[in-house]
Amino acid sequence: MQLSRFVTVYKDVAEDEHVLYDVISTRYVGVSGDVLTLVRGLGSNALSEEEAEVAAELQQQDFVVASREVDDQRLRDYLEQAAKGIPGAMYNADAYARM
């Protein structure tokens, strides 16, 4: 388990509060210093029951991933969805080419 490489960490946005921002889903979560230390150290230490629950919740929300392969798949899925465009919107490439 590891912090997704598509998550940006904003440290010290408030006293003992940090923000994890997922650029793929454009979601964020505020975490304490203890949780930030936990996610940065994932994979190097055995987790207590409470730490495992926190890590599992962050994994469910895609801030933490099981492996780089899972992270790569998240990116592929996002790019495939983005390539489909916005449902119900029309795009005329020729009209933009004439501008």
N, C-alpha and C positions, 0 to 999 in steps of 0.2 A: 504494500500500500504506500502511496506517495502523493504529495501535493501535485495536482494537475499542472502541467507546464503552461496551461492557458489561464492560470489564475495569477493575478497581480496582487501583491500584498502592499497595502498602505498602512504603514506603521504609525502608531501614536496619533490617531485622529482625535482622540480624547484620552484622558488619563486611564491607562490600562485598557484601552480599546483600540483594536486594529480592524481593518477591513480586508476581507478576501473578496476580490472581484473576478468573476469568471467572464472572460471576454467572449466566449462562444455563446453562452446563454444570456449574457448581459444581466446577470444577477449578482447580488453581493450579500455578504453576511458579516455582521460584526462579531468579533471574537475577543476574548481576554488574552492577556499575555501568556497564561498557562496553556491555552488552546493553541496559540500560535507556536509556542515551543513544541507542543505535542506534534502538530502537523509537520513541522520542519524536521523532526526527528523520527518520523515514521520509518519503519523498516530497520532501524538500528537498535531498538530496545523492545523488550517484552512489554506489553500493555496491560495495565490493570483493567478490571472489569469496566470501571467508569470511563477510562480512556478509550477502551474498545468501543463502547457505546457512542462516544463523541465522534470517533473516527468513522464508525459505520454510518452515522447520520450525515456527516460531511461527504461520505462516499455516495450515499443515496442521492445527494444533491449535486454530485459531480465536481465538488471542490477537491475531493481526494479520489484518486483512481487506483485500481488494483495493479496496473502495470502501464508501461509506455504504449504497449499495443492497444490497450483499452482507450488510452488518450488519443492515439492515432485514429482509431475507429470513430471516436466522437467527432474529430475534425472532418473526417470523410463524410460522415452522416450530415454534419452541418453544411458542408460545401455542396453536397447533393441537393439538399433542401433549398439552399440559396440559389442554386442554378435553375430551379423551377420557377423562380420569380415570385411575385406577390399574387396569390389567387385572386381572380376577378379583375386584375389590372391588365390593360393592353399595352404592349410595347411595340413600337414601330421603328425598327433600326433605320429604315430608309429615311424617315422624317428627321431623325437626328443627324444622319449623314449629310443632308442638304443644308443644315444650319451653318 
